[in-house]
Amino acid sequence: MATVGKVIKCKAAVAWEANKPLVIEEIEVDVPHANEIRIKIIATGVCHTDLYHLFEGKHKDGFPVVLGHEGAGIVESVGPGVTEFQPGEKVIPLFISQCGECRFCQSPKTNQCVKGWANESPDVMSPKETRFTCKGRKVLQFLGTSTFSQYTVVNQIAVAKIDPSAPLDTVCLLGCGVCTGFGAAVNTAKVEPGSTCAVFGLGAVGLAAVMGCHSAGAKRIIAVDLNPDKFEKAKVFGATDFVNPNDHSEPISQVLSKMTNGGVDFSLECVGNVGVMRNALESCLKGWGVSVLVGWTDLHDVATRPIQLIAGRTWKGSMFGGFKGKDGVPKMVKAYLDKKVKLDEFITHRMPLESVNDAIDLMKHGKW
């Protein structure tokens, strides 16, 4: 490619500061350094975690930044030391690294990695080092990926090579939301055949969790959301019941307890709200109920009465659905190509990068 070995100038949506619209700018994308890959981004989804950083987290050191972490693209060039990837290959950048060598990567118990961005700057939500500049200023790479840019540079330990036949404008969703929800049900909760589940929040992550519960053989899947427009879509992914907390005067945990003879076997919180997290836990059946925190937030403490756990419930968290990205994402791409998981049904809008602020507004108002 003519761009190999050269700084690339391209369009990107830059968040110069919190609570402000993104600005389409021309940025400079440096050549890949040792063990890095420069990727031409073909498509990206908008995830609530992007909005969280922009409107809720708002860390003072987290701007300017190029958001986006749910993308797919083509390898443009590779830096020294990269042997696993070649220009022209289809890839998905990962916000959780898999170095393959650390104690976490060596363990089947987790998908964490000690070499990821989260180990150096979790509050800022970006690594300190970046390959982006704009107007003479350093621009951070959100979660180490930054897919709201036509090109990005990512370390090879945070890239998954995928099937060359995969449609990038669809499988990009596996870069975060769909793997996060599906895996939370299948890998983290370990939903069992014949069980009863409740999923709180019906965004992409929640709908993917519904799909995961259905794939695992759950008998009853209760979808919980304040927006009744989401319920028909949840049916497509396997939901059997629908509850809008606004339709009830008593706490949602009590509503679900009455519906299920004491509580659900598994609950998944896919909102990122500590109050909903507590409701999800307390909706579980005592003795063996498992509740999984899936929605991203780090603003407030989460709490419950000790008896809720003493009585036998399990409270656990899930990041990226428990998938080790370099291993798990290609398998999820294959599952999509084999029609074992749905992806097309998640897509409600297709928009150009220049309309990214419209896309964010659609998500903020639950129309995405």
Buried (B, 14 or more C-beta within 10 A) or exposed (E): BEBEEEEBEBBBBBBBEBEEEBBBBEBBBBBBBEBBBBBBBBBBBBBBBBBBBBBBBBBEEBBBBBBBBBBBBBBBBBBEEBEEBEBEBBBBBBBBBBBEEBEBBEEEEEBBBEBBBBEEBEEBBBBEEBBBBBEEEEBBBBBBBBBBBBBBBBBBBBBBBBEEEBBBBBBBBBBBBBBBBBBBBBBBBEBBEEBBBBBBBBBBBBBBBBBBBBBBEBEBBBBBBEBEEBBEBBEEBBBBBBBBBEEEEEBBBBBBBEBBEEBBBBBBBBBBBBEBBBBBBBBBBBEBBBBBBBBBBEEEEBEBEEEBEEEEBBBEBBBBBBBBBBEBBBBBBBBBBEEEBBBEEBBEEEEEBEBBBEBBEBBEEEEB
